[in-house]
Amino acid sequence: MTGKIVDGMIQAFQLLFSLDPEIYTIVFRSLYVSGLAIAMAVLWSIPIAAVLGLRNFRGKRFIRGSFNAFIGFPTVVLGLILF
């Protein structure tokens, strides 16, 4: 089993260093999508966090508790709920 893992790692590095344009297109698209997801999450999460952290209002404990509960969900479950 260890031999298969090592062989896979060697093949992965060979693909990366082969300078194949298709591989680099896939890598850069993945980085682009991940970066876009981070930027979109930051746009709405920082203002919400600022309001929750700096203001006192009715229901604040419930909202904070709900957000903390969602942290415990696996991301697949959250994706299905949001879908």
C-alpha positions in Angstrom: 0.0 0.0 0.0 2.8 2.4 0.8 4.3 1.7 -2.7 1.1 2.9 -4.3 1.1 6.1 -2.3 4.7 6.8 -3.2 4.0 6.0 -6.9 1.0 8.4 -6.8 3.1 11.1 -5.3 5.8 10.6 -8.0 3.2 10.8 -10.7 1.7 14.0 -9.2 5.1 15.7 -9.2 5.8 14.6 -12.7 2.5 16.1 -13.8 3.3 19.4 -12.0 6.8 19.7 -13.4 5.8 18.6 -17.0 4.5 22.2 -17.6 1.4 20.8 -19.2 -0.9 23.7 -19.9 -4.0 21.7 -19.1 -2.8 20.9 -15.6 -2.0 24.5 -14.9 -5.4 25.6 -16.2 -7.0 23.2 -13.8 -4.8 24.4 -10.9 -5.4 28.1 -11.6 -9.2 27.6 -12.0 -9.3 25.8 -8.7 -7.4 28.6 -7.0 -9.7 31.2 -8.7 -12.8 29.5 -7.5 -11.5 29.1 -3.9 -10.3 32.7 -3.8 -13.7 33.9 -5.1 -15.5 31.8 -2.4 -13.3 33.3 0.3 -13.9 36.9 -1.0 -17.7 36.3 -1.1 -17.7 34.9 2.4 -15.7 37.8 3.7 -18.1 40.3 2.2 -21.0 39.2 4.3 -19.3 37.6 7.3 -17.2 40.5 8.5 -20.2 42.9 8.8 -22.3 40.3 10.6 -19.4 39.5 13.0 -18.9 43.2 13.7 -22.6 43.7 14.5 -22.6 40.6 16.7 -19.4 41.6 18.5 -20.0 45.3 19.0 -23.8 45.7 19.5 -26.2 44.6 22.1 -29.6 43.6 20.9 -32.5 41.3 21.7 -31.9 37.8 20.4 -28.1 38.1 20.2 -27.5 35.0 22.3 -29.8 32.9 20.1 -28.1 34.1 16.9 -24.6 33.4 18.3 -25.8 30.0 19.5 -27.2 29.2 16.0 -23.9 30.2 14.3 -22.0 28.1 16.8 -24.3 25.1 16.1 -23.7 25.4 12.4 -20.0 25.1 12.9 -20.6 21.6 14.1 -22.3 20.5 10.9 -20.3 18.8 8.3 -20.0 20.9 5.1 -21.8 18.4 3.1 -24.9 18.6 5.3 -24.8 22.4 5.2 -24.6 22.2 1.4 -27.6 20.0 1.3 -29.6 22.3 3.6 -28.7 25.4 1.6 -29.5 23.6 -1.7 
